[in-house]
């Protein structure tokens, strides 16, 4: 394997790529890309005092337009807060 190819493989290791090395071929088998945007939004919602009050009032008349999805994000009329 050429030094350049080895360097490329080492760079991709941090991306959690799964690859198959053969004498003349490098195959990328899986590429998974994810985002932590929802996690960051969820964290910030839990830090906001007003949104925490709404979260605590879910299911009451005070927060009837609000809900949480399966992802745990607080939403107002199906829009992320």
Secondary structure, DSSP 8 states (H G I E B T S, - for coil): --HHHHHHHHHHHTTT-EEEEETTEEEEEE------HHHHHHHHHHH-HHHHHHHHTTTSGGGTTEEE-TT--EEETTEE-
